[in-house]
């Protein structure tokens, strides 16, 4: 496990449940029903994109992390730069390959757009005041990809759910920037809690727009993310 943990840290795997509840909410709102096969396909595809984006983020931040966060997997040498590059490319390719199997080919086109947004954020987020909007757009695009992959369109309720997550991710990002400017971090892990709450937002949306029992899925996603943050920090 000690050899695996640096790779888990690199990819921020503790945040994956938030992707899974995003996919669940988008799928329910797009089709009105839960489809296990397509859900698993899309959850895996979007998970690959998320993991690839986190790995590429650390590749882009390597010089900064060498100065300010030397304990991260890449500057510490626990993960090689070549290995991270190979993993990033493999994950992006796997995500696209999975999207190619989705019911509608528009999902694949939207997936390419999501990759462009992820790469744009990772390349230009340092010192860019608009980067919080690009990060939030990546979350919104998760909803768009799922809806297009399942139905070939994006219903208004999917846009609404995606917009709520867009707003929440902007708030998380701005809060994280404020914490980074503090001389000492908050005594309570605010950012990990807010990251876990991404799933709770999904649960509230599903409870209000689909059926109340779906709130349990959001609570479960938040609990899994919070528990995972104790082992692999997602910020």
N, C-alpha and C positions, 0 to 999 in steps of 0.2 A: 504493500500500500504506500510505503514511503516513496517508491519510485513513481507511483501513479499520481500522488497528490500534487506535485508541481504542474502537471498537465491539467488537473482539475482546477487549480488556482488560475492558470493561464486563461482557461475558457469560462471562468466564473459559473461553473455548473450549478451552483446553488440557486441561481436565478431561473433555471429552466422551467420550474412549475408555473412561473408567470407567463411563459410562452404557451404552455399547454392550456392554461385557462383562457388566454387570448384566442387561441384556435377554437376552443370549445364554444366560447361566446359568439365568435364570428360565424361558426358553422350553424349553431342553433338559430341565430337571427337571420341567416341567409336562407335556410331551408325549412325552418320550423320543426325540425326533428333531429335526433341524434343518430348519426350513421357511423357505427364503430369502425368499419373498414376505412372509409375516407378520412375519418378523424385521425386514426393512427398514422395514416400516410402523411397527412398534412402536419400533424404535430411533430413527426420525425423530420420532415423537410424543413420546417421553420426552426426546429431545434438545431439542425445542422447550420443554418444561416446564423443563428445567434452565437453558437460556439465559434464559428469561423470569424464572425465580427469581433468577438472578444480577443481571439488570438491575434488577429490583424491589428487591433488597437494597441496591443502591447508591442508588436513589431514597430509600429509607427512611433510609439513613445519610448523606444529603447534608450536613446540618448538622454532624454529627460529623466527616465527612471534610474539610469546609472548615477545621476547626481542626487536625486531626491527620494527614490524608492529602490535602493540597491537590493533589497530583499525579495523583490519580485522575481518570478521564475527565470526570465531572460537575463537581466543584468547579474543575477546571482550565479548563472551558469547551470542551474538545475534543469533547464530546458534549453536545447541548442537553438540558435537562430534558424539554422537549416531545417530542423525538425518542426519548428513553429510554422515556417513557410509552407512546408509540405502538408502539414495538418490543415492549414488555412485553405489551401487550394483543394485538398481532398474533400473537405467539408462543404465548401461552396459547390463543388461538382456534384457531390452526393445529394445536396438539397435540390439542385436543378434536375438531376436525374429522377428524383422522387416526384417532383412537381410535374414532370413529363408524363407520369402515370395517372395524374389527377383526371377527373371527369371532363373538365373543359381546358383546352389549350391556353386560354387567356391567363390561367394561373401561372403558367411558365413565363409568359411575357411580363406579368406583374412581379414575378420572382426576380427577373433580371433587373427590373427597376429598383427593387428592394436592395439588391446587391450594390447597385450604383450608389444608393443613398447611404448604405453602410460604409462603403469605401470612402465616399465624400466626407462623412463624419470623421472617420478614423484619420484621414489625411490632414484635415483642417480644423480639428476641434480645439487645439491649444491656442489660447489667445483670441479665439473667434467668438464674439458676443452672440452670434447667431447660431452657434453650434447646438445650443439647447433645442432650437426648433428643428434642426436636422435629426437629432436623436429622437425627438418626439415623433417626427414624421416616419421614422423607421418603425415605431410601434403602430402607428396608424396604418402603415402599409402592410403589416401582418394581417390586419382585418381585411384589407382590400385583396390581398393575395388569396386568402381563404375563400372569400365570397366569390371571386372570379373563378377560382379553381373548381368550385362546386356548382356554380350556376351560370357563369358567364356574365354576371352583373353584380352590382353592389347596391343592395336595397338601402333605403334611408335609415333603417334601424341599425344597420352595420356601420354606416357613416357616423351615426350618433354614438355608438359604443366606441368606435375608434377615436372620435373627437374627445370623448371623456378621458380615454387613456392618453391622448395627446396632451391634454391639459394637465393630467396628473404627472406625466413624465417631465413636463416643463417645470412643474413645482418641485419635483424631486431634484432635478438638475440645479435649479437655482438655490435650493437648500444646501446641496452639496458644495456649491461654490462658496456660499456663506460660511459653511463649516471650515472649508480650506483656508479662509482668510483669518479665522480665529487663531489666537496664540495657543490655545489648548482645545482639544476636541470636547464635544459635549459628553457628560458622564454616561448618558444613555445612548445606545447605538441608533441614532435617529435615522440615518440613511438606510441601513439594513431593514429597519422596520418599515420605512416608506417603500422600499423595493418589494417587500413581502406584500404590502397592501395593494400592489398592482393586481394581484389575484383577487383580493377582496373587492376591488372596484368591479372586476368582471362578475363576481358573484352577485353583487347588488344589482348590476345591470340585468343579469339573467333572471334573478328573482323578480324584478320589476317588469320585465318585458316578455319573459317566457313562462316561468312557473317558479313559485317560491322554493320548492325543494332544491333547485339548482344553486341556491345560495350555499348549500353544503359543499359544492365543488369549489367555489371561490374560497371558502374558509379552509378547505383542505389544501388548496394550492398555497394560500398564505402561510399555513402552518408548516408545510413542507419546505417552503422557501426560508422561513424564519429558522427552522431547525437546521437546514443546510448551511445557513450563514454562520452558525457556530463552528463549523468545520472548514468551510471555504467562504471567505468574505466575497460578496458580490459587487462591492463598490471599488 
